[in-house]
Amino acid sequence: MASRREFFKLAGVIATGTALASVAGCSAGQSNSAKAAAGEGEGFLVGYQPVSFAKEARVVIVGAGPAGVLCGYETAKAGLSTIIIDRDNVVGGVARYSAGVQNWFGSEIGARERGLLSWEGGMKEQMEAFNQKKNFPELAEKISEYTGKAQDLLADAFDYEWDPMIENYETTWLPKGGLCENSPLFDTIKENLDGIGVEFFFENRVTSLITDETGEVVGVRCVDELTGEITDVKGEYIVLATGGFISDQEMVAKYLPNWTNLGCVITSGNGDGFKLAKTVGIAWDEEAMSIYKNLNAHSEAIFVAQQYGPSLSILQNGRRFMNETSVHAAATGCLACNAGNWWSIWDDTLMNSQNRECILTGGGEIHTCQTVEELAETMNVPLSELQATFDEYKQICATGEDPKFERKLWLQELKPPYYCMNNRPVRYKTMGALKTDINCQCLDEKGNVVPHVFAAGIMGLFDYSCDQVPAYASGMYVGERIAELASA
Ligand SMILES: Cc1cc2nc3c(=O)[nH]c(=O)nc-3n(C[C@H](O)[C@H](O)[C@H](O)COP(=O)(O)OP(=O)(O)OC[C@H]3O[C@@H](n4cnc5c(N)ncnc54)[C@H](O)[C@@H]3O)c2cc1C
């Protein structure tokens, strides 16, 4: 396709280690690339490369996470040519590597298989009460409604099957193969999207939005992170679905300063979509970005599985500090106790459950012990305190009452062999988002729509939630809105 060099401009290049290195590598000097990186350049040159569109689709989606793929499914199904670009070489975003605990509600499949109330039943009232507490209740309500629709889409269009219901968790749906077994779902989604003509452009990082002479966004620039090769992609509807900013140290220091010194379990949450958006004047919701969500353990191995079987969590002093089935309380609870790690202890009930494969990803970090004495020695905790914890837990199991932490589930004594693993708190997801209207079209500081640009997934969800299910729902919702706008 011919390039109209004079009319296109890069709105700014986001600072990416590899991308800037490649820019500097083919530039005669630092000044132009530095200027372009800061978004100050008047022209369209980055490393002296003019804009030249090599690919084109009506819909260009940046990010192949849960949001990006369902958005692409909807737009392609509506007959709009669609390209999904991702730095990774597979679909699924961070959800692919997550525990995969999914909290769906309001779906037909939920009503059918678990007798759950549909969105139009009592569920609607519950969710409306939840949504009213949000800063943007109208969008929260839409996303609630779409969680049911998205689950039905996965079940009907992609034949996706979940694990049978686990006792006490009727709105929770787990991967059929157990926790962390997310690849089958994403591989099925990919196959289906291939089948309806979605083009995937992998291992490419979007580093700039491209604008035309009026300043409107008309495409994106991608850089192959291995070769440095640049590809410009033209699009009518640009969807930013790049996830959160938890891996970006500067953004975390600014918005979530209490977490600055914690490690981060993912590397892809660089806030790229936020930085790209800023180059064309899209506003960030600073208030939502500062909302603290929960923390994780450095490994999903046993951390999430503790919701689904008997276990104990203790600090280095040998004492319990939380309700073990309220897993996210572990990381924050441990920090609140001024501790830097905690131990999980479990037995064969969990080890031989459907989550065995997930647990075994703990590998050499998992220790097997035959006695409480051996456990104390392995974990280097005081035996007397650990024994007191086991004695107390025996009492809790006998009475069904856990006065300190009010745990109600899986109150079963642990039997040897015992297994233990040390966990460290890490950050893993953020809450906040770009400012959008009800159609998820991005807005500038004055509340005006920035034409052609949409936010999907957790970067477009304001303060609704930063989980997998709302990301699917948001992607589906945005895809439908684009299809509607395109047909208007
Ligand atoms: C360890 C962990 C465990 C989790 N466990 C659960 C759980 O059990 N249940 C649950 O509901 N949620 C869980 N989550 C959260 C859930 O995975 C996310 O909320 C969800 O994946 C968000 O979807 P998304 O599509 O908005 O973004 P993401 O999944 O983050 O996808 C964004 C995609 O954009 C790509 N990208 C980013 N920048 C660029 C760029 N410049 N150019 C090209 N591509 C780019 C990334 O490579 C990525 O593929 C977990 C998250 C983590 C990290």
The ligand as an ORCA input file, in Angstrom:
! r2SCAN-3c Opt
* xyz 0 1
  C      -0.680    -14.576     38.266
  C      -2.064    -14.124     37.904
  C      -3.141    -14.869     38.367
  C      -4.428    -14.455     38.075
  N      -5.471    -15.216     38.497
  C      -6.711    -14.893     38.119
  C      -7.780    -15.746     38.443
  O      -7.596    -16.822     38.991
  N      -9.031    -15.339     38.084
  C      -9.270    -14.174     37.417
  O     -10.425    -13.875     37.125
  N      -8.270    -13.349     37.084
  C      -6.993    -13.698     37.417
  N      -5.961    -12.883     37.049
  C      -6.276    -11.627     36.346
  C      -6.619    -11.863     34.875
  O      -5.702    -12.757     34.284
  C      -6.603    -10.515     34.152
  O      -7.547     -9.686     34.776
  C      -6.969    -10.637     32.677
  O      -6.037    -11.444     31.993
  C      -7.014     -9.261     32.023
  O      -7.317     -9.417     30.682
  P      -6.952     -8.280     29.610
  O      -7.328     -8.834     28.302
  O      -7.543     -6.999     30.041
  O      -5.347     -8.070     29.721
  P      -4.130     -9.097     29.672
  O      -4.535    -10.473     29.994
  O      -3.072     -8.459     30.489
  O      -3.687     -9.074     28.144
  C      -3.034     -7.961     27.588
  C      -2.238     -8.411     26.382
  O      -1.679     -7.241     25.768
  C      -0.366     -7.527     25.338
  N       0.360     -6.257     25.230
  C       0.645     -5.377     26.214
  N       1.282     -4.305     25.721
  C       1.379     -4.509     24.376
  C       1.936     -3.747     23.318
  N       2.499     -2.547     23.510
  N       1.898     -4.269     22.066
  C       1.352     -5.493     21.823
  N       0.807     -6.241     22.804
  C       0.810     -5.752     24.065
  C       0.181     -8.457     26.397
  O       1.258     -9.235     25.875
  C      -1.050     -9.303     26.725
  O      -1.107    -10.477     25.940
  C      -4.649    -13.271     37.317
  C      -3.568    -12.537     36.845
  C      -2.288    -12.955     37.131
  C      -1.124    -12.154     36.604
*
